[in-house]
Amino acid sequence: MATKEETLVGELLTDFTRASVVESTDLLWEVGVSAKACSVSENGVLKAIEFSEGKPNVKHVVGTIMKAILDPIDGAVRKPKVLMFLDTCLLKDNEKNQITKELKDYEMAIVSLKQLEADYPALFAERAKEVEIFAPQQPAVQQPMKMNPPPPRGCFACRKDIPGKASQCSACKAVIYCSAECAKQNWPVHKLNCKEFKAAVDHLQEWDLHNLPFEYYNKGSQLQNYNVVPYLTTVNKHNVGLFQRLCGCFNEAPWGVLAARLIAHYQQTKPTPDQMFATLGLPQEMFPLSKPFDEGFDSSSIDSWESYFKSRGYSFDNPSALILEVPLTIHHMINQFHMKTAAPVPEGERRRITIHLVGVEKEADLLPLFECLLPFYPKTDIAIHMIGNKICADIPPQQRAMMIKSQSNDSSIFISLNPTFYAPQHLDASAFQLPPEVPKEVLLQQNFGTDKPDLVICLNAGLITQQEWGPFLQMVCKSDRKLLVTERVETLCNAALFNIPKIGGKPGVQTHPNPFRQPLYDFKKDVNLPGWSNGFICGIGEF
């Protein structure tokens, strides 16, 4: 029996063969193949997209191209003379060769970027002029949206939704129940945590945790996680640039894919700094991200969202803190737990900082945002290796790393994506050694992270809730490396510190609020525990 893809291709090829005249266009068409879809575009305008159950095969890709010709989403029926595979295309070379052979019969050539430059220099030059912004710069929803009311609560014990008014533990006020019966049934388990839960709830007021300076998050009004899409729509940032990962609209794209496409775009088009900045979807007041601090200003004094935004001249209605939480949390950790004890750099030499970011998810799609770290560290070369089995393994090697330099700060940052579990060869840095043919002067000028990590960092880790952290924790505890962790709620940090001595580890940094936690309250159906992305910090090892 023919598959859906084979049927589609058969129908389209038959129609195409029967067509007496199909107009040709000199415009370049681009073909992208991801893990579950094939797309065809002309000058950035989508002509066709077809999804598949698994990775698209040759017939699926050819069928999608034919659909773009004969039944386009936008534009007239016509065929291209030249198509180009995007660098992020997941097809193997033999599959590309087969597609090239099939399209040749219809007087169409399909090439790589290198072939385009060699064989079609005019098309290559025209494409290089046009900086096509991969991330849409128009919001997905144009009309303003009303904020959502709070979702119904859920019972912590029976897990059912509570249609009416919910009750809560009278002692800690943290756990939600649908009835006295469920509360009584759950008490033997809950009583073990009730005191700690109460302390966490009390800390919301005692530590003034809602006191952030933003128009959308402050003591009087807090943006909640169930209102992300309405809020982003209101500020014209939904589906735009780096803000895409803030909602679930791009969940089908594996972690790292969005950044890889941006990197491929930069490699292909060689954009100017302002053109590159435009792809990020950030407010113009933030350009350039690596703008130096005012002369004489002590950047190490920045210890809060308020001091950072004031020092950069950003407005407090700027929504970028929702994504800046990642690089600024890492800066806070470097500043507080490495720089204060780091040895002075000898005269004439540069400082090198190496970070291992483990268990990476959304962080893998924010690589360009790390440019904001450079003003904090003049005459410094930073390397951040992002390591995690949830990073897309299909990203081509040439899109797995990014180097950002700042001449004004005389600093640089190198970031790599490593789609694997953290292993001993990462911890001792042997996994990151460069080939021997790399000139020594290159190694001295840049930091490619070939040293052991100054800090190992896990963001929103869930150390206690996810069993796969076990081998990693044992490995790090046996080493002399410093481990810093963030969790969404305070109790998870406390639990990690309580249990770490059982596997030979030593608590090194007590639980405390992260001043650069995401200004988005983490509403939970069945508990009232205060929580934010990267909400709390703790540390393991000798600090």
C-alpha positions, 0 to 999 in steps of 0.5 A: 500500500502506498504511503501518504507521501508516495500518494502525494508525490504520485498525484503531483508528479502526474499533474506536473508531467501533464502540465503543458506550460509552467512559467519559470522564475529566476528567483531562488527557492529555499528548501528546509527539512526538519525532524518532522516537516519540509518547507519551501519558500521564495524570498522568505515567503512560504510556498508549501509546508508538509508535515510527516510522522518521522523525518521526511524522506526523498519522496516527501521532499520532492512532493512538497517541492511539487506542491509549492509549484502547482498548489502554492500557499502564496503566489502564482503557479510557477517553477524555479530554475534553482533551489537551495538546501538550507544549511539546517536541512537534515537530509543526508548527502545521498538523499540530496543527490537523489532529489537533485537527480529527480528534479533535473528531469524537470529542468530544475537545479537544487544546490547547497550554499557553496554550490550556489556561490560557485555556480550561480554567483549572481543569485548568491550575491543577490541573496547575500544582500537580503537579510531575511529574518528567520524569526518572524518580526510580525506577531502571530496574533495581531489583535490585542488579547484580554488577560486570562482569568486564573485557571481552576485549582486542582486537588493535590491528593486526588489530582481532580480539578476543583470547579468551585472554591478550593481549600488548603492546608490550614497550617502551611497554606501551600497545598490545595485540596478539594475536600477535608477527606482528601486533606486527611488522606494526604496528611501522613505524607504532607506532614513531613513537608508542612513546616518547610512549605509554610516557611516557603510561603512565608518567605514570599512576604518576608523576602519581598519576592514580588518586589520587581521593578517592571510595569508587568511585574511588581508588588502590586501586579504580577504577570502569571505564566497562564498569561504569557501569550496575551501579554506577548501579544499586547507588546507585539512580541508573540512569535517574534525572535528570541521570544518564541520560546516563552510559550508553547507555540514552538514546542514541536521544534527541538531545543537548539533548532531555533538558534541553529537556524539563526547561526546558519542565517548569519553564516550565509548572509554575513549580516551587519551588527544592526541586521543581526540584532534585528533577528532577535526581536529585542527593543531597539533601545538594547542595541548593541547588547555589548554596549560598554558601561559608562566610564568609571562605572563598577559593573560588579555592583549590579545585583538586581534587575533594577540596577541592571536596567538603570545602568543600561538605560532600559525602560521598565516596560521592556519585556526582555527580562523574560529571556535575559533571566538566563544570561544574567543568572549565569553572570550573577553566578560568575560574579558572586561565586567565581570572580570574588575568589579568582586569582588576579590576572598577570599584567598583560594577560587575559582572563579566561572563564569556562562554564559548563551548563548542564541539562540544557533546554531553552538555553540552547535557543538563546545563544545570541543573547549572551552578548549582554555578558561582554560588558561585564568582563573586559579583557576576558574570554568566556567559554560556555559549553551547553551540554544536554541530551535534549539538545537536538542531535540533528543540528549540523556541526557547523551550527553547533557553536557561536563566537561573539566578540566585542572590540569596545570591551576587548572581550569574547564569548564562545558557546557550543551545543553538545547534544549528549549526557554530561560525562567524565570527559566533559568534566575533565575537559578532554571532550573539548580539546582542539585538533593539534593542527590549530595554531597556538596563537589562535588558542591564546587569542580565544577561549574555546573551553579547553580548560576544566570548568570554573563553574558547573551550572544547572538551571531549573534542574529538578535535581531531586525530582529527576532520577537521571541526575544521580550519576552526574551528581556522584561524578561532580561530588567526587571532583573538585568542581563547583556546582551551582543549581537553580530551581523554580521553588525554594523547597527543591533547593533545600531538598538537594542540599539536604540529600547531597551528603548522602552521596559524598557531596558537601553543601556549599551555597545555601538556598537564596532567591536569585535576584535575576529570576524570571519576572513571570510567576509560576502558577501551579494548580495544586500548590501555592509554593512561590516559584519562578524560572531560575527562582532560587540558587544553591551550591554544592562543593567548596566555595 
